[in-house]
């Protein structure tokens, strides 16, 4: 399992670290900006992708990363986690649909309020 996140304030990083470690203590967790992420995704079967919702969608950086690396998603199992403060819109769904177009198998998506993970 691989956890990948985009986190400007640290909230999404915190959520993904908690969630991924609950599921798999030995999992690797990396920021989206890490240059090894495409190779790590290629060698992982299951990816938890976390990012903050922006304007009811995934941030441009996340959408651009998915499209720029379209070849790495084929057959990968992906869970989308769109963190939010108050309103998520369809942040998890938008990314899930984009990943599915690029061959990913979507396990699900969620938009948890990061305040719940801090407890």
ChimeraX attribute file (.defattr): number of C-alpha atoms within 10 A of each C-alpha:
attribute: neighborCount
match mode: 1-to-1
recipient: residues
	/A:1	21
	/A:2	21
	/A:3	27
	/A:4	26
	/A:5	26
	/A:6	23
	/A:7	19
	/A:8	10
	/A:9	9
	/A:10	10
	/A:11	21
	/A:12	25
	/A:13	23
	/A:14	15
	/A:15	24
	/A:16	26
	/A:17	20
	/A:18	14
	/A:19	15
	/A:20	20
	/A:21	15
	/A:22	11
	/A:23	10
	/A:24	11
	/A:25	12
	/A:26	11
	/A:27	16
	/A:28	16
	/A:29	21
	/A:30	20
	/A:31	17
	/A:32	20
	/A:33	14
	/A:34	10
	/A:35	10
	/A:36	11
	/A:37	17
	/A:38	18
	/A:39	10
	/A:40	19
	/A:41	19
	/A:42	14
	/A:43	13
	/A:44	16
	/A:45	14
	/A:46	19
	/A:47	25
	/A:48	21
	/A:49	25
	/A:50	29
	/A:51	31
	/A:52	28
	/A:53	22
	/A:54	17
	/A:55	12
	/A:56	17
	/A:57	20
	/A:58	27
	/A:59	17
	/A:60	10
	/A:61	13
	/A:62	20
	/A:63	15
	/A:64	12
	/A:65	13
	/A:66	18
	/A:67	16
	/A:68	11
	/A:69	12
	/A:70	17
	/A:71	12
	/A:72	20
	/A:73	23
	/A:74	15
	/A:75	15
	/A:76	22
	/A:77	20
	/A:78	24
	/A:79	22
	/A:80	25
	/A:81	27
	/A:82	32
	/A:83	28
	/A:84	21
	/A:85	13
	/A:86	11
	/A:87	15
	/A:88	21
	/A:89	17
	/A:90	19
	/A:91	26
	/A:92	26
	/A:93	21
	/A:94	16
	/A:95	25
	/A:96	24
	/A:97	12
	/A:98	15
	/A:99	23
	/A:100	17
	/A:101	14
	/A:102	19
	/A:103	16
	/A:104	22
	/A:105	18
	/A:106	20
	/A:107	14
	/A:108	14
	/A:109	21
	/A:110	16
	/A:111	23
	/A:112	18
	/A:113	18
	/A:114	20
	/A:115	12
	/A:116	8
	/A:117	14
	/A:118	10
	/A:119	5
